[in-house]
Amino acid sequence: NKHGQVAGRCLALVPVMDMVNHGAELEHGVFYDDETDTVKVACTIDTKVGEEVRMYYGDRTNQELLVHSGFLAN
């Protein structure tokens, strides 16, 4: 927030974010801004307009990805 305080980590269901494809590296962060009551995505790499942004689902085996996220990486 504007005072530099961090509320902590939370889990949330964010519409449309479940459609983001998995990437092997962290390419962006997702943050909740309590001042504007919005979810924001900040890219950690240079991204051009129209370029796909992928989400790092974590260091998981294909079995874990299938159980937790419903897909296989390879």
Backbone bond lengths (Angstrom), bond angles and torsions (degrees), N, CA, C in turn:
res aa  C-N    CA-C-N  psi(-1)  N-CA   C-N-CA  omega(-1)  CA-C   N-CA-C  phi
1 N - - - 1.448 - - 1.524 110.18 -
2 K 1.316 117.75 -176.29 1.465 121.36 -175.21 1.531 112.74 -67.19
3 H 1.327 117.97 -12.92 1.458 121.94 178.99 1.528 111.70 -95.88
4 G 1.341 117.08 3.38 1.451 121.00 179.82 1.512 114.35 79.88
5 Q 1.321 117.19 11.58 1.451 120.95 179.89 1.525 110.13 -89.09
6 V 1.301 115.79 140.62 1.456 121.35 178.02 1.516 107.92 -109.10
7 A 1.318 115.78 124.92 1.461 120.46 -176.72 1.519 111.93 -72.46
8 G 1.315 117.70 -19.97 1.455 121.07 -178.92 1.511 111.68 113.34
9 R 1.294 114.51 175.70 1.458 120.86 -178.38 1.513 109.37 -83.25
10 C 1.326 115.85 140.53 1.450 119.61 176.65 1.522 108.78 -141.12
11 L 1.295 115.62 158.95 1.449 122.19 175.28 1.516 108.35 -105.85
12 A 1.333 115.88 142.13 1.459 119.37 -179.15 1.516 109.90 -151.55
13 L 1.305 116.38 151.73 1.453 122.50 170.54 1.520 106.88 -90.09
14 V 1.320 115.83 114.53 1.462 120.82 -177.76 1.526 108.10 -113.00
15 P 1.339 117.65 113.36 1.461 119.79 -179.51 1.525 111.78 -52.13
16 V 1.306 116.76 141.42 1.460 127.21 178.50 1.527 112.98 78.51
17 M 1.321 120.17 -29.32 1.465 121.28 -179.19 1.525 111.33 -64.84
18 D 1.326 118.40 -22.77 1.457 120.15 177.41 1.526 111.89 -73.22
19 M 1.322 117.74 -6.95 1.458 122.26 178.48 1.536 112.50 -94.68
20 V 1.317 117.35 -2.98 1.464 121.38 -179.58 1.526 108.86 -74.68
21 N 1.334 116.63 130.49 1.459 121.42 -179.72 1.520 111.47 -71.26
22 H 1.328 114.86 153.93 1.466 122.43 178.79 1.523 110.04 -76.73
23 G 1.326 116.39 139.31 1.452 122.77 173.14 1.511 109.60 -124.39
24 A 1.319 116.83 153.86 1.469 121.24 -176.60 1.522 112.86 -73.63
25 E 1.327 117.68 -14.07 1.466 121.55 -179.19 1.525 109.84 -131.16
26 L 1.315 115.05 158.85 1.460 120.51 176.83 1.524 108.67 -72.88
27 E 1.326 116.95 118.08 1.459 121.68 -178.40 1.523 112.81 -111.64
28 H 1.311 116.63 -16.13 1.458 119.51 179.58 1.522 110.28 -159.81
29 G 1.299 114.81 165.73 1.455 121.19 175.33 1.518 109.07 -121.34
30 V 1.295 116.24 149.51 1.463 121.89 178.29 1.517 107.32 -114.04
31 F 1.318 115.57 128.45 1.454 121.08 -174.79 1.515 111.05 -131.62
32 Y 1.304 116.58 145.27 1.456 121.95 172.16 1.522 108.14 -98.38
33 D 1.323 116.29 126.29 1.463 122.08 178.61 1.519 107.66 -101.48
34 D 1.341 116.09 105.36 1.469 119.31 -175.76 1.521 112.97 -71.67
35 E 1.323 117.62 -17.48 1.466 119.55 178.09 1.525 112.01 -75.71
36 T 1.336 116.65 -35.42 1.457 120.23 -179.49 1.526 112.23 -106.11
37 D 1.349 116.49 -3.39 1.459 122.97 -179.46 1.528 110.84 55.51
38 T 1.345 114.82 45.92 1.462 120.92 -179.59 1.524 110.04 -132.76
39 V 1.319 114.64 159.57 1.458 121.92 172.92 1.516 106.96 -100.69
40 K 1.333 116.69 132.33 1.457 121.17 -178.04 1.521 110.11 -122.06
41 V 1.314 115.80 146.51 1.455 122.57 176.75 1.523 107.40 -114.78
42 A 1.321 116.12 126.30 1.467 121.18 178.99 1.525 107.95 -118.60
43 C 1.330 117.21 119.74 1.463 121.48 179.82 1.528 110.13 -76.82
44 T 1.322 115.28 142.07 1.470 121.35 177.86 1.522 111.29 -101.72
45 I 1.338 116.24 -1.16 1.464 121.57 176.45 1.520 108.11 -130.20
46 D 1.339 116.70 160.15 1.464 120.14 175.77 1.515 109.36 -63.43
47 T 1.317 116.22 131.07 1.456 121.75 -177.68 1.517 109.18 -133.50
48 K 1.333 115.81 129.52 1.459 121.26 178.61 1.526 109.78 -89.93
49 V 1.320 116.10 156.71 1.462 121.46 177.42 1.525 108.82 -58.08
50 G 1.306 116.38 131.86 1.455 122.16 179.26 1.517 114.68 86.19
51 E 1.330 117.39 -7.77 1.459 121.17 179.42 1.525 110.48 -79.25
52 E 1.326 116.08 142.65 1.457 121.04 -179.56 1.529 111.32 -68.01
53 V 1.312 115.78 135.61 1.461 122.37 172.90 1.522 106.13 -108.46
54 R 1.323 116.25 124.84 1.464 120.99 -179.12 1.523 110.21 -107.03
55 M 1.321 114.70 155.45 1.457 121.15 179.81 1.522 109.31 -109.47
56 Y 1.311 116.47 135.62 1.457 122.04 176.75 1.525 108.00 -81.46
57 Y 1.325 117.30 112.77 1.458 122.46 -177.29 1.525 112.53 -83.35
58 G 1.307 116.63 -0.29 1.456 120.52 178.25 1.516 111.67 108.08
59 D 1.315 115.02 167.55 1.453 122.30 -179.80 1.527 107.98 -82.50
60 R 1.331 116.00 84.71 1.457 121.67 -175.41 1.523 110.65 -124.37
61 T 1.305 115.41 150.87 1.461 120.95 173.75 1.526 108.17 -73.00
62 N 1.340 116.50 166.20 1.462 119.62 175.68 1.524 111.50 -58.62
63 Q 1.337 117.09 -37.39 1.457 120.22 178.64 1.537 110.21 -61.80
64 E 1.334 117.23 -45.04 1.466 120.75 179.38 1.521 111.32 -66.12
65 L 1.347 117.39 -40.65 1.463 119.89 177.59 1.529 110.64 -61.72
66 L 1.323 117.27 -40.60 1.456 120.76 179.73 1.527 111.29 -65.06
67 V 1.329 117.16 -45.30 1.462 120.86 -178.68 1.534 111.86 -67.88
68 H 1.331 117.30 -44.27 1.468 121.18 -172.73 1.525 113.72 -90.18
69 S 1.334 116.92 -28.76 1.461 118.98 -172.75 1.518 113.69 -125.51
70 G 1.328 118.58 -10.05 1.458 120.72 174.71 1.515 116.42 81.84
71 F 1.335 118.48 21.37 1.461 120.07 178.03 1.533 109.62 -150.29
72 L 1.340 114.55 166.75 1.456 122.30 174.94 1.526 108.93 -113.32
73 A 1.316 117.78 137.67 1.465 121.34 -178.67 1.523 111.77 -76.66
74 N 1.330 116.81 -36.51 1.472 119.10 -179.82 1.500 109.62 -154.05
